[in-house]
Amino acid sequence: MTSPTETPLKKKGKIPWYVYFGGALIYTAFAVWLFAESSPLAWLCLISAPVGFFFAWGAWKQEKRARDNA
């Protein structure tokens, strides 16, 4: 008999690609808005938005590969 501490942890699902995509869209909108306000935070949003799009693309590819292999 195994104790609860010996049982393997079940991994929950990965974050779907559209969550990353939505976050990247929000960062893009913030960047546009903050540039209009002449805020230095606009640069942070401008740098972060492509990172979100990159992660969305990677998650989409992984989801597509899993769907094709199933």
Phi and psi in radians as a Rosetta constraint file:
Dihedral C 1 N 2 CA 2 C 2 CIRCULARHARMONIC -1.778 0.35
Dihedral N 2 CA 2 C 2 N 3 CIRCULARHARMONIC 2.541 0.35
Dihedral C 2 N 3 CA 3 C 3 CIRCULARHARMONIC -1.478 0.35
Dihedral N 3 CA 3 C 3 N 4 CIRCULARHARMONIC 2.840 0.35
Dihedral C 3 N 4 CA 4 C 4 CIRCULARHARMONIC -1.039 0.35
Dihedral N 4 CA 4 C 4 N 5 CIRCULARHARMONIC -0.446 0.35
Dihedral C 4 N 5 CA 5 C 5 CIRCULARHARMONIC -1.364 0.35
Dihedral N 5 CA 5 C 5 N 6 CIRCULARHARMONIC -0.316 0.35
Dihedral C 5 N 6 CA 6 C 6 CIRCULARHARMONIC -1.590 0.35
Dihedral N 6 CA 6 C 6 N 7 CIRCULARHARMONIC -0.250 0.35
Dihedral C 6 N 7 CA 7 C 7 CIRCULARHARMONIC -1.285 0.35
Dihedral N 7 CA 7 C 7 N 8 CIRCULARHARMONIC 2.436 0.35
Dihedral C 7 N 8 CA 8 C 8 CIRCULARHARMONIC -1.183 0.35
Dihedral N 8 CA 8 C 8 N 9 CIRCULARHARMONIC 2.537 0.35
Dihedral C 8 N 9 CA 9 C 9 CIRCULARHARMONIC -1.343 0.35
Dihedral N 9 CA 9 C 9 N 10 CIRCULARHARMONIC 2.375 0.35
Dihedral C 9 N 10 CA 10 C 10 CIRCULARHARMONIC -1.479 0.35
Dihedral N 10 CA 10 C 10 N 11 CIRCULARHARMONIC 2.241 0.35
Dihedral C 10 N 11 CA 11 C 11 CIRCULARHARMONIC -1.373 0.35
Dihedral N 11 CA 11 C 11 N 12 CIRCULARHARMONIC 2.343 0.35
Dihedral C 11 N 12 CA 12 C 12 CIRCULARHARMONIC -1.389 0.35
Dihedral N 12 CA 12 C 12 N 13 CIRCULARHARMONIC 2.919 0.35
Dihedral C 12 N 13 CA 13 C 13 CIRCULARHARMONIC -1.090 0.35
Dihedral N 13 CA 13 C 13 N 14 CIRCULARHARMONIC 2.735 0.35
Dihedral C 13 N 14 CA 14 C 14 CIRCULARHARMONIC -1.298 0.35
Dihedral N 14 CA 14 C 14 N 15 CIRCULARHARMONIC 2.857 0.35
Dihedral C 14 N 15 CA 15 C 15 CIRCULARHARMONIC -1.250 0.35
Dihedral N 15 CA 15 C 15 N 16 CIRCULARHARMONIC 2.258 0.35
Dihedral C 15 N 16 CA 16 C 16 CIRCULARHARMONIC -1.162 0.35
Dihedral N 16 CA 16 C 16 N 17 CIRCULARHARMONIC 2.701 0.35
Dihedral C 16 N 17 CA 17 C 17 CIRCULARHARMONIC -1.099 0.35
Dihedral N 17 CA 17 C 17 N 18 CIRCULARHARMONIC -0.566 0.35
Dihedral C 17 N 18 CA 18 C 18 CIRCULARHARMONIC -1.244 0.35
Dihedral N 18 CA 18 C 18 N 19 CIRCULARHARMONIC -0.346 0.35
Dihedral C 18 N 19 CA 19 C 19 CIRCULARHARMONIC -1.221 0.35
Dihedral N 19 CA 19 C 19 N 20 CIRCULARHARMONIC -0.783 0.35
Dihedral C 19 N 20 CA 20 C 20 CIRCULARHARMONIC -1.082 0.35
Dihedral N 20 CA 20 C 20 N 21 CIRCULARHARMONIC -0.739 0.35
Dihedral C 20 N 21 CA 21 C 21 CIRCULARHARMONIC -1.103 0.35
Dihedral N 21 CA 21 C 21 N 22 CIRCULARHARMONIC -0.749 0.35
Dihedral C 21 N 22 CA 22 C 22 CIRCULARHARMONIC -1.103 0.35
Dihedral N 22 CA 22 C 22 N 23 CIRCULARHARMONIC -0.715 0.35
Dihedral C 22 N 23 CA 23 C 23 CIRCULARHARMONIC -1.106 0.35
Dihedral N 23 CA 23 C 23 N 24 CIRCULARHARMONIC -0.707 0.35
Dihedral C 23 N 24 CA 24 C 24 CIRCULARHARMONIC -1.136 0.35
Dihedral N 24 CA 24 C 24 N 25 CIRCULARHARMONIC -0.653 0.35
Dihedral C 24 N 25 CA 25 C 25 CIRCULARHARMONIC -1.143 0.35
Dihedral N 25 CA 25 C 25 N 26 CIRCULARHARMONIC -0.685 0.35
Dihedral C 25 N 26 CA 26 C 26 CIRCULARHARMONIC -1.124 0.35
Dihedral N 26 CA 26 C 26 N 27 CIRCULARHARMONIC -0.772 0.35
Dihedral C 26 N 27 CA 27 C 27 CIRCULARHARMONIC -1.101 0.35
Dihedral N 27 CA 27 C 27 N 28 CIRCULARHARMONIC -0.634 0.35
Dihedral C 27 N 28 CA 28 C 28 CIRCULARHARMONIC -1.143 0.35
Dihedral N 28 CA 28 C 28 N 29 CIRCULARHARMONIC -0.754 0.35
Dihedral C 28 N 29 CA 29 C 29 CIRCULARHARMONIC -1.121 0.35
Dihedral N 29 CA 29 C 29 N 30 CIRCULARHARMONIC -0.723 0.35
Dihedral C 29 N 30 CA 30 C 30 CIRCULARHARMONIC -1.079 0.35
Dihedral N 30 CA 30 C 30 N 31 CIRCULARHARMONIC -0.711 0.35
Dihedral C 30 N 31 CA 31 C 31 CIRCULARHARMONIC -1.074 0.35
Dihedral N 31 CA 31 C 31 N 32 CIRCULARHARMONIC -0.787 0.35
Dihedral C 31 N 32 CA 32 C 32 CIRCULARHARMONIC -1.096 0.35
Dihedral N 32 CA 32 C 32 N 33 CIRCULARHARMONIC -0.793 0.35
Dihedral C 32 N 33 CA 33 C 33 CIRCULARHARMONIC -1.125 0.35
Dihedral N 33 CA 33 C 33 N 34 CIRCULARHARMONIC -0.767 0.35
Dihedral C 33 N 34 CA 34 C 34 CIRCULARHARMONIC -1.248 0.35
Dihedral N 34 CA 34 C 34 N 35 CIRCULARHARMONIC -0.540 0.35
Dihedral C 34 N 35 CA 35 C 35 CIRCULARHARMONIC -1.134 0.35
Dihedral N 35 CA 35 C 35 N 36 CIRCULARHARMONIC -0.628 0.35
Dihedral C 35 N 36 CA 36 C 36 CIRCULARHARMONIC -1.149 0.35
Dihedral N 36 CA 36 C 36 N 37 CIRCULARHARMONIC -0.529 0.35
Dihedral C 36 N 37 CA 37 C 37 CIRCULARHARMONIC -1.563 0.35
Dihedral N 37 CA 37 C 37 N 38 CIRCULARHARMONIC -0.007 0.35
Dihedral C 37 N 38 CA 38 C 38 CIRCULARHARMONIC 1.021 0.35
Dihedral N 38 CA 38 C 38 N 39 CIRCULARHARMONIC 0.774 0.35
Dihedral C 38 N 39 CA 39 C 39 CIRCULARHARMONIC -1.696 0.35
Dihedral N 39 CA 39 C 39 N 40 CIRCULARHARMONIC 2.425 0.35
Dihedral C 39 N 40 CA 40 C 40 CIRCULARHARMONIC -1.188 0.35
Dihedral N 40 CA 40 C 40 N 41 CIRCULARHARMONIC -0.317 0.35
Dihedral C 40 N 41 CA 41 C 41 CIRCULARHARMONIC -1.158 0.35
Dihedral N 41 CA 41 C 41 N 42 CIRCULARHARMONIC -0.302 0.35
Dihedral C 41 N 42 CA 42 C 42 CIRCULARHARMONIC -1.054 0.35
Dihedral N 42 CA 42 C 42 N 43 CIRCULARHARMONIC -0.609 0.35
Dihedral C 42 N 43 CA 43 C 43 CIRCULARHARMONIC -1.145 0.35
Dihedral N 43 CA 43 C 43 N 44 CIRCULARHARMONIC -0.677 0.35
Dihedral C 43 N 44 CA 44 C 44 CIRCULARHARMONIC -1.102 0.35
Dihedral N 44 CA 44 C 44 N 45 CIRCULARHARMONIC -0.770 0.35
Dihedral C 44 N 45 CA 45 C 45 CIRCULARHARMONIC -1.153 0.35
Dihedral N 45 CA 45 C 45 N 46 CIRCULARHARMONIC -0.656 0.35
Dihedral C 45 N 46 CA 46 C 46 CIRCULARHARMONIC -1.152 0.35
Dihedral N 46 CA 46 C 46 N 47 CIRCULARHARMONIC -0.599 0.35
Dihedral C 46 N 47 CA 47 C 47 CIRCULARHARMONIC -1.362 0.35
Dihedral N 47 CA 47 C 47 N 48 CIRCULARHARMONIC -0.620 0.35
Dihedral C 47 N 48 CA 48 C 48 CIRCULARHARMONIC -1.311 0.35
Dihedral N 48 CA 48 C 48 N 49 CIRCULARHARMONIC -0.537 0.35
Dihedral C 48 N 49 CA 49 C 49 CIRCULARHARMONIC -1.050 0.35
Dihedral N 49 CA 49 C 49 N 50 CIRCULARHARMONIC -0.842 0.35
Dihedral C 49 N 50 CA 50 C 50 CIRCULARHARMONIC -1.107 0.35
Dihedral N 50 CA 50 C 50 N 51 CIRCULARHARMONIC -0.501 0.35
Dihedral C 50 N 51 CA 51 C 51 CIRCULARHARMONIC -1.110 0.35
Dihedral N 51 CA 51 C 51 N 52 CIRCULARHARMONIC -0.735 0.35
Dihedral C 51 N 52 CA 52 C 52 CIRCULARHARMONIC -1.114 0.35
Dihedral N 52 CA 52 C 52 N 53 CIRCULARHARMONIC -0.717 0.35
Dihedral C 52 N 53 CA 53 C 53 CIRCULARHARMONIC -1.130 0.35
Dihedral N 53 CA 53 C 53 N 54 CIRCULARHARMONIC -0.656 0.35
Dihedral C 53 N 54 CA 54 C 54 CIRCULARHARMONIC -1.113 0.35
Dihedral N 54 CA 54 C 54 N 55 CIRCULARHARMONIC -0.788 0.35
Dihedral C 54 N 55 CA 55 C 55 CIRCULARHARMONIC -1.159 0.35
Dihedral N 55 CA 55 C 55 N 56 CIRCULARHARMONIC -0.620 0.35
Dihedral C 55 N 56 CA 56 C 56 CIRCULARHARMONIC -1.104 0.35
Dihedral N 56 CA 56 C 56 N 57 CIRCULARHARMONIC -0.732 0.35
Dihedral C 56 N 57 CA 57 C 57 CIRCULARHARMONIC -1.117 0.35
Dihedral N 57 CA 57 C 57 N 58 CIRCULARHARMONIC -0.767 0.35
Dihedral C 57 N 58 CA 58 C 58 CIRCULARHARMONIC -1.112 0.35
Dihedral N 58 CA 58 C 58 N 59 CIRCULARHARMONIC -0.747 0.35
Dihedral C 58 N 59 CA 59 C 59 CIRCULARHARMONIC -1.176 0.35
Dihedral N 59 CA 59 C 59 N 60 CIRCULARHARMONIC -0.629 0.35
Dihedral C 59 N 60 CA 60 C 60 CIRCULARHARMONIC -1.140 0.35
Dihedral N 60 CA 60 C 60 N 61 CIRCULARHARMONIC -0.765 0.35
Dihedral C 60 N 61 CA 61 C 61 CIRCULARHARMONIC -1.080 0.35
Dihedral N 61 CA 61 C 61 N 62 CIRCULARHARMONIC -0.740 0.35
Dihedral C 61 N 62 CA 62 C 62 CIRCULARHARMONIC -1.142 0.35
Dihedral N 62 CA 62 C 62 N 63 CIRCULARHARMONIC -0.719 0.35
Dihedral C 62 N 63 CA 63 C 63 CIRCULARHARMONIC -1.141 0.35
Dihedral N 63 CA 63 C 63 N 64 CIRCULARHARMONIC -0.714 0.35
Dihedral C 63 N 64 CA 64 C 64 CIRCULARHARMONIC -1.153 0.35
Dihedral N 64 CA 64 C 64 N 65 CIRCULARHARMONIC -0.721 0.35
Dihedral C 64 N 65 CA 65 C 65 CIRCULARHARMONIC -1.110 0.35
Dihedral N 65 CA 65 C 65 N 66 CIRCULARHARMONIC -0.714 0.35
Dihedral C 65 N 66 CA 66 C 66 CIRCULARHARMONIC -1.164 0.35
Dihedral N 66 CA 66 C 66 N 67 CIRCULARHARMONIC -0.659 0.35
Dihedral C 66 N 67 CA 67 C 67 CIRCULARHARMONIC -1.198 0.35
Dihedral N 67 CA 67 C 67 N 68 CIRCULARHARMONIC -0.678 0.35
Dihedral C 67 N 68 CA 68 C 68 CIRCULARHARMONIC -1.230 0.35
Dihedral N 68 CA 68 C 68 N 69 CIRCULARHARMONIC -0.563 0.35
Dihedral C 68 N 69 CA 69 C 69 CIRCULARHARMONIC -1.416 0.35
Dihedral N 69 CA 69 C 69 N 70 CIRCULARHARMONIC -0.260 0.35
